[in-house]
Amino acid sequence: MSETKIALVTGAGRGIGAAIAEGLAARGMTVIAATRADLDVTDDTSVAAFASRCDRLDILVNNAGISGGRDGQTPGEADLAVIRAVYETNLFGVIRVTEAFLPLLRKSADPRIINVSSGTASLHWNTDPAHNFAARGTPLGYPASKAALNMLTVQYAKAFPGMSINATAPGACGTDFAKDLGLSLERTAADGAAIAIRLATMDGPPTAAFVSDEGPVPW
Ligand SMILES: NC(=O)c1ccc[n+]([C@@H]2O[C@H](COP(=O)([O-])OP(=O)(O)OC[C@H]3O[C@@H](n4cnc5c(N)ncnc54)[C@H](OP(=O)(O)O)[C@@H]3O)[C@@H](O)[C@H]2O)c1
């Protein structure tokens, strides 16, 4: 009988991360649902201490993320401190956590990393006049941090061909994240979690892909 798979989800206290953790647990995995208090992805000591307490890992879901809000993220009025904070969580946080857990993932028979990105990171959609992103103002640092996360995903995937390493676009969901930006959205956290759960559980997963639950997302 095969061993129960172990998954770590960051930012799992609420929103899409909580829904990913619940979904993986419901599918029989042992899930480490890490909240910020357990594992602050911006803090070297916190991440190293948490990693030192784990002895196995099959699936890492880098979900923790922030928008940074709208203030200081408008082109022409950019506040570098705000944008640095966004990058610290959404990009450097992912590198910090991934590097800390790679030694365990490399021992897994079926290692997977799922980076929760965003459709707003798509350069194609942002420059396609037929797509609503082309005309819409989005906070400056947030989509840039997620576009960088996508490139990070590809670089890790190339470096570790034995792993499945992908980025997801959860779609705009009515979590606190959206409410804090003044958005009212019908799509639920569970809807946004579905693609990460699929990548974590499917047979023959892709690697170096950017996907939503509707299929590949153009980079
Ligand atoms: N909602 C959307 O429309 C949408 C669309 C595309 C992509 N996403 C992405 O989906 C992911 C989850 O978003 P969400 O909508 O679920 O947002 P959310 O409801 O605001 O939840 C974000 C989670 O990330 C955690 N977090 C933030 N900074 C952290 C840190 N430094 N260390 C550890 N955990 C931290 C939060 O912890 P606390 O509770 O302690 O703050 C919270 O659990 C994010 O990466 C986001 O960019 C969301």
The ligand as an SDF file (V2000), in Angstrom:
LIG
                    3D

 48 52  0  0  0  0  0  0  0  0999 V2000
   -9.0500   36.1590   -4.4580 N   0  0  0  0  0  0  0  0  0  0  0  0
   -8.7340   36.3640   -5.7200 C   0  0  0  0  0  0  0  0  0  0  0  0
   -9.5300   36.9330   -6.5070 O   0  0  0  0  0  0  0  0  0  0  0  0
   -7.4200   35.8800   -6.2600 C   0  0  0  0  0  0  0  0  0  0  0  0
   -7.2490   35.8770   -7.6580 C   0  0  0  0  0  0  0  0  0  0  0  0
   -6.0330   35.4340   -8.1820 C   0  0  0  0  0  0  0  0  0  0  0  0
   -5.0340   35.0000   -7.3330 C   0  0  0  0  0  0  0  0  0  0  0  0
   -5.2280   35.0100   -5.9780 N   0  0  0  0  0  0  0  0  0  0  0  0
   -4.1360   34.5290   -5.1440 C   0  0  0  0  0  0  0  0  0  0  0  0
   -4.6130   33.4840   -4.3290 O   0  0  0  0  0  0  0  0  0  0  0  0
   -3.8460   33.4210   -3.1290 C   0  0  0  0  0  0  0  0  0  0  0  0
   -4.7840   33.3990   -1.9410 C   0  0  0  0  0  0  0  0  0  0  0  0
   -5.5740   34.5810   -1.9950 O   0  0  0  0  0  0  0  0  0  0  0  0
   -6.9620   34.7130   -1.1990 P   0  0  0  0  0  0  0  0  0  0  0  0
   -7.9200   35.3150   -2.1450 O   0  0  0  0  0  0  0  0  0  0  0  0
   -7.3010   33.4720   -0.4900 O   0  0  0  0  0  0  0  0  0  0  0  0
   -6.5170   35.8700   -0.1730 O   0  0  0  0  0  0  0  0  0  0  0  0
   -6.8440   36.0780    1.3850 P   0  0  0  0  0  0  0  0  0  0  0  0
   -8.2230   35.6180    1.6850 O   0  0  0  0  0  0  0  0  0  0  0  0
   -6.4460   37.4830    1.6470 O   0  0  0  0  0  0  0  0  0  0  0  0
   -5.8280   35.0760    2.0970 O   0  0  0  0  0  0  0  0  0  0  0  0
   -4.4470   35.2630    1.9490 C   0  0  0  0  0  0  0  0  0  0  0  0
   -3.7640   34.2880    2.8580 C   0  0  0  0  0  0  0  0  0  0  0  0
   -2.3450   34.5100    2.7370 O   0  0  0  0  0  0  0  0  0  0  0  0
   -1.8270   34.6150    4.0500 C   0  0  0  0  0  0  0  0  0  0  0  0
   -0.6130   35.4180    4.1070 N   0  0  0  0  0  0  0  0  0  0  0  0
   -0.4220   36.6990    3.7060 C   0  0  0  0  0  0  0  0  0  0  0  0
    0.8300   37.0820    3.9870 N   0  0  0  0  0  0  0  0  0  0  0  0
    1.4410   36.0200    4.5730 C   0  0  0  0  0  0  0  0  0  0  0  0
    2.7300   35.7870    5.0860 C   0  0  0  0  0  0  0  0  0  0  0  0
    3.6590   36.7550    5.1010 N   0  0  0  0  0  0  0  0  0  0  0  0
    3.0280   34.5540    5.5800 N   0  0  0  0  0  0  0  0  0  0  0  0
    2.0920   33.5870    5.5910 C   0  0  0  0  0  0  0  0  0  0  0  0
    0.8480   33.7370    5.1560 N   0  0  0  0  0  0  0  0  0  0  0  0
    0.5270   34.9520    4.6450 C   0  0  0  0  0  0  0  0  0  0  0  0
   -2.9380   35.2580    4.8490 C   0  0  0  0  0  0  0  0  0  0  0  0
   -2.7050   35.0800    6.2310 O   0  0  0  0  0  0  0  0  0  0  0  0
   -3.4000   36.0480    7.3390 P   0  0  0  0  0  0  0  0  0  0  0  0
   -4.7750   35.5000    7.5510 O   0  0  0  0  0  0  0  0  0  0  0  0
   -2.5060   35.9250    8.5320 O   0  0  0  0  0  0  0  0  0  0  0  0
   -3.4080   37.4290    6.7510 O   0  0  0  0  0  0  0  0  0  0  0  0
   -4.1330   34.4950    4.3240 C   0  0  0  0  0  0  0  0  0  0  0  0
   -4.2560   33.2390    4.9340 O   0  0  0  0  0  0  0  0  0  0  0  0
   -2.9160   34.6420   -3.1460 C   0  0  0  0  0  0  0  0  0  0  0  0
   -1.6410   34.2440   -3.5780 O   0  0  0  0  0  0  0  0  0  0  0  0
   -3.5690   35.5510   -4.1920 C   0  0  0  0  0  0  0  0  0  0  0  0
   -2.6290   36.3860   -4.8100 O   0  0  0  0  0  0  0  0  0  0  0  0
   -6.3950   35.4300   -5.4380 C   0  0  0  0  0  0  0  0  0  0  0  0
  1  2  1  0
  2  3  2  0
  2  4  1  0
  4  5  1  0
  4 48  2  0
  5  6  2  0
  6  7  1  0
  7  8  2  0
  8  9  1  0
  8 48  1  0
  9 10  1  0
  9 46  1  0
 10 11  1  0
 11 12  1  0
 11 44  1  0
 12 13  1  0
 13 14  1  0
 14 15  2  0
 14 16  1  0
 14 17  1  0
 17 18  1  0
 18 19  2  0
 18 20  1  0
 18 21  1  0
 21 22  1  0
 22 23  1  0
 23 24  1  0
 23 42  1  0
 24 25  1  0
 25 26  1  0
 25 36  1  0
 26 27  1  0
 26 35  1  0
 27 28  2  0
 28 29  1  0
 29 30  1  0
 29 35  2  0
 30 31  1  0
 30 32  2  0
 32 33  1  0
 33 34  2  0
 34 35  1  0
 36 37  1  0
 36 42  1  0
 37 38  1  0
 38 39  2  0
 38 40  1  0
 38 41  1  0
 42 43  1  0
 44 45  1  0
 44 46  1  0
 46 47  1  0
M  CHG  2   8   1  16  -1
M  END
$$$$
